[in-house]
Amino acid sequence: MTVVTNETWESWLGPRRSARLAERYGTPFYGYSARVLRNRCRALRRAFPGALIQYAMKANSNPALLRMIRGQKLGVDTVSAWEVQLARECGFRPRAIVYSGSNPSVEELRAVHRAGAMVNLDALSALHRYGKLFRGAPVSLRLNLEIGGGHHPHVVTAGPDSKFGLSPEELPEARAIAARYGLKVIGLHQHIGSGVFELALWLEAMDALLEIAAAIPGIERIDAGGGFGVPYRPEEQAIELGDWGRAVTARMAAFNAQRTKKARLVLEPGRFVVCEAGVLVARVTTVKRTRDRVFVGVDSGMHHLIRPALYQSWHPIDFYPHRTGTPERVFVVGPICESGDVIAEERMMPVPEEGDLLVVGNAGAYGYAMASHYNLRARPAEVLVDGDRAREVRKRETYRDVVRARDV
Ligand SMILES: Cc1ncc(COP(=O)(O)O)c(C=O)c1O
């Protein structure tokens, strides 16, 4: 089975439509394609039959998208009490929600437990706290098996330097703590990082997890995390999701063949679900030539899409309308008072004119979700495109939304 896993925005947002949406909703705005989002969910379900796929909502928690994802029969992976609350408000049942928070407070553990979500815990002291609070509750343990990967060191979430997970050496003590409080260890979890393209690496980590799980009776959930890579640069290849699915499913079948009580595979993809379903659309405000560079200044920047500044990430871009001038080395920059406020660097393309639109592709994951108010600027509107229709699914913030202080 070949699963198409990359799709460009031109199929749903060309020059005419982006101009119409910019006119209607102003700029900048995030635009999302319902069709691409649904396709991603279906591709995952087809590739991993029988698995519980829990979308990592940290990638994009827009409620309209969450409701569509729920409609596609995915659950959610959450990292905060408010993510759990929002998931519930968007109709996810408690059993469809897993919480994999990092260093949770007691209040957060209480809120998550009250909501009925499954909890992945990854520190001995957290197990003590949870056990004292909720004797007899089911829990899942997050492990760090020292196999990590990802597109940037900041997003590698396993390995010797990672804050995440219990080490295999801590596992006996973790189980002893669980036993003391009657906690039932029904799951094992790991997430090796984000933006992983190497199937072999991901499988190595899964094998290590299964080996440990084989020695623990009562394991019902093998939560192998997310991290499926999505190509951003033209030379990057989409992962073969079919191969990924076949290999993982075969491993689960072999694992379950040895057990009377069968375990279910759980996956937590975030980026894969939403990345290619989203774009950021901004307007060119200033074209400025210095001795060495052509700066194209736009009305969006690192406060809306921090990935280029934070991870030196490369995003596909285009300007509308298409200009026909000689290509030059263009630097696309925003309005923030930082030299790192960059959206794209050194792109050979015809220089746009002030008033043109910029479209930034692959912006659906970790785009709006990581946006800030830095420099006292509003987060943009979000628009969902479904077939011929488009609707605003979150309004641009106002001055009052952003300031929210008592003394003005
Ligand atoms: C525990 C956990 N699960 C899932 C994910 C989702 O990763 P991705 O968006 O790369 O699939 C993350 C991302 O950081 C995570 O920390």
Ligand as a Chemical Component Dictionary entry (heavy atoms), coordinates in Angstrom:
data_LIG
# 
_chem_comp.id                   LIG 
_chem_comp.type                 NON-POLYMER 
_chem_comp.pdbx_formal_charge   0 
_chem_comp.three_letter_code    LIG 
# 
loop_
_chem_comp_atom.comp_id 
_chem_comp_atom.atom_id 
_chem_comp_atom.alt_atom_id 
_chem_comp_atom.type_symbol 
_chem_comp_atom.charge 
_chem_comp_atom.model_Cartn_x 
_chem_comp_atom.model_Cartn_y 
_chem_comp_atom.model_Cartn_z 
_chem_comp_atom.pdbx_ordinal 
LIG C1 C1 C 0 4.883 12.693 24.410 1  
LIG C2 C2 C 0 4.753 13.190 23.030 2  
LIG N1 N1 N 0 3.967 12.522 22.172 3  
LIG C3 C3 C 0 3.786 12.939 20.915 4  
LIG C4 C4 C 0 4.414 14.071 20.428 5  
LIG C5 C5 C 0 4.153 14.484 19.017 6  
LIG O1 O1 O 0 5.286 14.512 18.228 7  
LIG P1 P1 P 0 5.121 14.769 16.660 8  
LIG O2 O2 O 0 4.380 16.029 16.502 9  
LIG O3 O3 O 0 6.510 14.857 16.138 10 
LIG O4 O4 O 0 4.395 13.592 16.095 11 
LIG C6 C6 C 0 5.251 14.795 21.268 12 
LIG C7 C7 C 0 5.927 15.994 20.774 13 
LIG O5 O5 O 0 6.712 16.634 21.383 14 
LIG C8 C8 C 0 5.430 14.349 22.609 15 
LIG O6 O6 O 0 6.209 15.004 23.456 16 
# 
loop_
_chem_comp_bond.comp_id 
_chem_comp_bond.atom_id_1 
_chem_comp_bond.atom_id_2 
_chem_comp_bond.value_order 
_chem_comp_bond.pdbx_ordinal 
LIG C1 C2 SING 1  
LIG C2 N1 SING 2  
LIG C2 C8 DOUB 3  
LIG N1 C3 DOUB 4  
LIG C3 C4 SING 5  
LIG C4 C5 SING 6  
LIG C4 C6 DOUB 7  
LIG C5 O1 SING 8  
LIG O1 P1 SING 9  
LIG P1 O2 DOUB 10 
LIG P1 O3 SING 11 
LIG P1 O4 SING 12 
LIG C6 C7 SING 13 
LIG C6 C8 SING 14 
LIG C7 O5 DOUB 15 
LIG C8 O6 SING 16 
# 
